[in-house]
Amino acid sequence: MGQEFFLIDCGEGAQMQLLAYKQKAVRIRHIFISHLHGDHYFGLAGLLSSLHLNGRTEDLRLYGPPGLSEILITQFKYSDTRLQYRLHFRELAQVREPILETDQLTVETIPLNHRIQCTGFLFREKTGKRRINKQTLPPNLSHHQLRRLKEGKDLYDAAENLIHTNEQLTLPPRAPRSYAYCSDTGYFENMVEQISGVDLLYHESTFLDDQRERATETFHSTAKQAAAIAKLASVGKLILGHYSSRYRDLSPFLEEAKTVFENTVLSIEGEDIVLEE
């Protein structure tokens, strides 16, 4: 969002994927780790070390479960790594709590139902500034005047006479958007109230529904269960992901989920999913 870059989970090979998709790791300011199963954090120590070797000096904020700081300290101790940037770590509990607020958004944790402590993350955009209406905008306004308009203020001349009202030249702020990332979890209706009405929901779908018993045993979800959560929460769009390696063809995931929640898409490596304004 704007100049704020966020990385959610950091599996093995994360640096290679950042390079492959032309995302500059140095621009990341916040990293969120949902839980301590390796596919969600094995790439973290390497990424932090590479940022150090590449000359990062800007502070980096890391959010994760108990034990993550001990893992990193041990790795850095025995590799004699001393980061030249400041790493701020916030340990997460298995509760719903706000963990970050910037000028543009807030982030809070979503308690999930997995074999070990696991939290999702809910991003909510704040209401932005008013938008310039290019159809009514007169020519040759200064940057100062444009800034005043975005702040919701009227324009006056040097003698303090009203030139233009704000409503004449601007449009209301667009509706703030929201994104819920629900990492590894069994079917868990407790999250529904918290994620109700979000624009975009990522929910794991490790199995198809004929493996529902296996999903329950391993604290994972099926595509149909993910869709049921999306329907109960009345979200805008559902993204499926975290597919078991047993599946080569992913189309049945989409077909199964759409029987419950139509506005569903598959997460596919390298594809963008945009929250429309």
C-alpha positions as CSV (number, residue, x, y, z in Angstrom):
1,M,0.0,0.0,0.0
2,G,1.6,3.2,-1.1
3,Q,5.2,3.0,0.1
4,E,4.4,0.4,2.8
5,F,5.4,-3.2,1.7
6,F,4.3,-6.2,3.7
7,L,5.5,-9.8,3.5
8,I,3.2,-12.5,4.9
9,D,5.0,-15.7,5.7
10,C,8.5,-16.5,4.3
11,G,8.9,-20.0,3.1
12,E,12.0,-21.6,1.7
13,G,13.0,-20.0,-1.6
14,A,11.2,-16.7,-0.8
15,Q,14.2,-14.7,-2.0
16,M,14.3,-16.4,-5.4
17,Q,10.6,-15.7,-5.9
18,L,11.0,-12.1,-4.9
19,L,13.7,-11.8,-7.6
20,A,11.7,-13.8,-10.1
21,Y,8.7,-11.4,-9.8
22,K,10.8,-8.3,-9.6
23,Q,9.8,-7.4,-6.0
24,K,12.6,-5.6,-4.2
25,A,13.2,-7.1,-0.7
26,V,14.7,-3.9,0.5
27,R,11.3,-2.2,0.3
28,I,9.7,-4.6,2.8
29,R,9.1,-2.9,6.1
30,H,7.0,-5.5,7.9
31,I,7.1,-9.3,8.0
32,F,4.3,-11.4,9.5
33,I,4.9,-15.1,10.3
34,S,1.7,-17.1,11.0
35,H,3.2,-20.2,12.6
36,L,6.3,-22.3,13.0
37,H,5.8,-25.0,10.4
38,G,8.7,-24.8,8.0
39,D,6.9,-24.0,4.8
40,H,5.9,-20.7,6.4
41,Y,9.2,-19.5,7.8
42,F,12.3,-21.5,6.6
43,G,13.3,-18.7,4.3
44,L,13.2,-16.0,7.0
45,A,16.8,-16.2,8.4
46,G,18.2,-16.2,4.9
47,L,16.2,-13.1,3.9
48,L,17.1,-11.2,7.0
49,S,20.8,-12.1,6.5
50,S,20.7,-11.0,2.8
51,L,19.1,-7.7,3.7
52,H,22.1,-7.2,6.1
53,L,24.6,-8.1,3.4
54,N,23.0,-5.8,0.9
55,G,23.5,-2.9,3.2
56,R,20.0,-2.3,4.7
57,T,20.0,0.2,7.5
58,E,16.3,0.9,7.8
59,D,14.5,-0.7,10.7
60,L,12.5,-3.8,10.0
61,R,9.5,-5.0,12.0
62,L,8.8,-8.7,12.5
63,Y,5.6,-10.3,14.0
64,G,5.5,-14.0,14.9
65,P,4.7,-16.7,17.4
66,P,6.6,-17.6,20.6
67,G,9.9,-19.4,19.7
68,L,10.6,-17.4,16.6
69,S,13.0,-15.0,18.3
70,E,14.8,-17.9,19.9
71,I,15.3,-19.6,16.5
72,L,16.7,-16.5,14.9
73,I,19.0,-15.7,17.8
74,T,20.4,-19.2,17.8
75,Q,21.0,-19.1,14.0
76,F,22.6,-15.7,14.2
77,K,24.7,-16.7,17.2
78,Y,26.3,-19.7,15.6
79,S,26.8,-18.0,12.2
80,D,28.2,-14.9,14.0
81,T,25.7,-12.7,12.2
82,R,25.3,-9.1,13.5
83,L,22.6,-7.3,11.6
84,Q,23.4,-3.7,10.8
85,Y,19.8,-2.7,10.9
86,R,17.4,-2.8,13.8
87,L,15.0,-5.7,13.9
88,H,11.9,-5.1,16.1
89,F,10.2,-8.3,17.1
90,R,6.6,-8.6,18.4
91,E,5.6,-11.9,19.8
92,L,2.0,-12.9,19.0
93,A,-0.4,-14.6,21.3
94,Q,-3.3,-16.9,20.2
95,V,-5.7,-14.1,20.6
96,R,-7.3,-11.4,18.5
97,E,-5.3,-8.2,19.0
98,P,-4.2,-5.1,17.0
99,I,-0.5,-5.3,16.2
100,L,0.1,-2.5,13.7
101,E,-1.3,0.9,12.8
102,T,0.1,3.2,10.1
103,D,-1.2,6.3,8.4
104,Q,-2.9,4.1,5.8
105,L,-4.0,0.9,7.6
106,T,-4.4,-1.3,10.7
107,V,-3.4,-4.9,11.1
108,E,-4.8,-7.3,13.7
109,T,-4.3,-11.0,14.3
110,I,-6.9,-13.7,13.6
111,P,-6.7,-16.7,15.9
112,L,-6.9,-19.9,13.9
113,N,-7.4,-23.6,14.6
114,H,-4.2,-25.5,13.7
115,R,-2.0,-28.2,15.3
116,I,0.3,-25.5,16.8
117,Q,-0.3,-21.9,17.5
118,C,-1.2,-20.2,14.3
119,T,-2.6,-16.7,13.6
120,G,-4.0,-15.1,10.5
121,F,-3.8,-11.4,9.7
122,L,-6.5,-8.9,9.0
123,F,-5.5,-5.7,7.0
124,R,-8.0,-2.8,7.1
125,E,-7.4,0.3,5.0
126,K,-8.2,3.6,6.6
127,T,-10.5,6.1,4.9
128,G,-8.3,8.1,2.6
129,K,-8.3,11.7,1.5
130,R,-10.8,13.2,-0.9
131,R,-10.1,12.6,-4.6
132,I,-9.6,15.4,-7.1
133,N,-12.4,15.7,-9.6
134,K,-10.5,16.2,-12.9
135,Q,-13.7,17.1,-14.7
136,T,-14.3,20.2,-12.6
137,L,-10.7,21.1,-11.7
138,P,-9.6,24.5,-13.0
139,P,-6.2,24.9,-14.6
140,N,-3.0,26.1,-13.0
141,L,-3.8,25.3,-9.3
142,S,-0.6,25.1,-7.2
143,H,0.6,22.0,-5.4
144,H,-0.4,23.7,-2.1
145,Q,-4.0,24.2,-3.4
146,L,-4.3,20.6,-4.6
147,R,-3.1,19.4,-1.2
148,R,-5.7,21.6,0.6
149,L,-8.4,20.1,-1.6
150,K,-7.3,16.5,-0.8
151,E,-7.5,17.5,2.9
152,G,-11.1,18.5,2.5
153,K,-10.5,22.3,2.6
154,D,-11.9,25.1,0.5
155,L,-9.7,27.4,-1.6
156,Y,-9.3,31.2,-0.8
157,D,-7.4,34.0,-2.6
158,A,-4.8,36.2,-1.0
159,A,-7.6,38.5,0.4
160,E,-9.3,35.4,2.1
161,N,-12.1,35.5,-0.4
162,L,-13.6,32.1,-1.2
163,I,-12.6,30.9,-4.7
164,H,-13.9,27.3,-4.7
165,T,-15.6,25.1,-2.2
166,N,-14.1,21.7,-1.7
167,E,-17.3,19.9,-2.9
168,Q,-17.0,21.7,-6.3
169,L,-13.6,20.2,-7.1
170,T,-13.4,16.9,-5.3
171,L,-15.1,13.5,-4.9
172,P,-15.6,11.6,-1.7
173,P,-12.8,9.2,-0.6
174,R,-13.2,5.7,-2.1
175,A,-14.4,3.0,0.2
176,P,-11.6,1.6,2.3
177,R,-10.6,-2.0,1.4
178,S,-9.8,-5.0,3.6
179,Y,-7.9,-8.3,3.3
180,A,-7.9,-11.3,5.6
181,Y,-5.1,-13.9,5.4
182,C,-6.2,-17.1,7.0
183,S,-3.2,-19.4,7.0
184,D,-3.2,-23.1,8.1
185,T,-6.5,-23.9,9.9
186,G,-9.2,-26.4,10.3
187,Y,-12.8,-25.4,9.7
188,F,-13.2,-22.7,12.3
189,E,-16.4,-20.6,12.4
190,N,-15.0,-18.6,15.3
191,M,-13.3,-16.4,12.8
192,V,-16.4,-15.5,10.9
193,E,-17.5,-12.5,13.0
194,Q,-14.0,-10.9,12.7
195,I,-13.6,-11.3,9.0
196,S,-17.2,-10.4,8.2
197,G,-17.6,-8.3,5.0
198,V,-13.9,-8.2,4.1
199,D,-13.2,-7.5,0.4
200,L,-10.7,-10.3,-0.1
201,L,-10.2,-13.5,1.9
202,Y,-7.4,-15.9,1.5
203,H,-8.3,-19.2,3.2
204,E,-6.3,-22.4,3.0
205,S,-7.8,-25.3,1.1
206,T,-5.4,-28.2,1.5
207,F,-7.8,-30.9,0.5
208,L,-10.8,-31.7,-1.6
209,D,-14.0,-32.5,0.3
210,D,-13.7,-36.3,-0.1
211,Q,-10.7,-36.0,2.2
212,R,-12.6,-34.0,4.9
213,E,-11.8,-36.6,7.6
214,R,-8.1,-36.2,6.7
215,A,-8.4,-32.4,6.9
216,T,-9.9,-32.7,10.3
217,E,-7.1,-34.9,11.5
218,T,-4.4,-32.6,10.3
219,F,-6.2,-29.3,11.3
220,H,-6.6,-28.2,7.7
221,S,-9.6,-27.3,5.5
222,T,-11.2,-28.5,2.3
223,A,-12.1,-26.2,-0.6
224,K,-15.7,-26.5,0.2
225,Q,-15.1,-25.7,3.9
226,A,-13.1,-22.6,2.9
227,A,-16.1,-21.5,0.7
228,A,-18.5,-22.1,3.6
229,I,-16.5,-19.7,5.7
230,A,-16.5,-17.1,2.9
231,K,-20.3,-17.5,2.6
232,L,-20.9,-17.2,6.3
233,A,-18.7,-14.1,6.5
234,S,-20.2,-12.5,3.3
235,V,-16.8,-11.6,1.9
236,G,-16.3,-10.0,-1.4
237,K,-13.9,-12.6,-3.0
238,L,-12.3,-15.8,-1.8
239,I,-8.8,-17.0,-2.7
240,L,-8.0,-20.7,-2.3
241,G,-4.4,-21.9,-1.6
242,H,-2.1,-24.2,0.3
243,Y,-3.0,-27.2,-1.9
244,S,-1.7,-30.7,-0.9
245,S,1.1,-31.9,-3.2
246,R,-1.1,-35.0,-3.9
247,Y,-3.1,-32.9,-6.4
248,R,-1.7,-32.1,-9.8
249,D,-4.9,-30.7,-11.3
250,L,-6.2,-27.7,-9.2
251,S,-9.4,-27.2,-11.2
252,P,-11.5,-29.5,-8.9
253,F,-10.7,-27.1,-6.0
254,L,-12.3,-24.2,-7.9
255,E,-15.3,-26.3,-9.0
256,E,-15.9,-27.6,-5.5
257,A,-15.7,-24.1,-3.8
258,K,-17.9,-22.5,-6.4
259,T,-20.8,-24.8,-5.5
260,V,-20.9,-22.9,-2.2
261,F,-19.4,-19.5,-2.9
262,E,-19.3,-18.3,-6.5
263,N,-16.8,-15.5,-6.3
264,T,-13.8,-17.8,-5.8
265,V,-10.4,-17.8,-7.5
266,L,-7.3,-20.1,-7.2
267,S,-4.0,-18.7,-6.0
268,I,-1.5,-19.5,-8.7
269,E,2.2,-18.8,-8.3
270,G,3.2,-15.5,-9.8
271,E,-0.3,-14.2,-10.6
272,D,-1.5,-10.8,-9.2
273,I,-4.9,-10.4,-7.4
274,V,-5.9,-6.8,-7.2
275,L,-8.4,-5.2,-4.8
276,E,-10.3,-2.9,-7.1
277,E,-10.9,0.7,-6.1
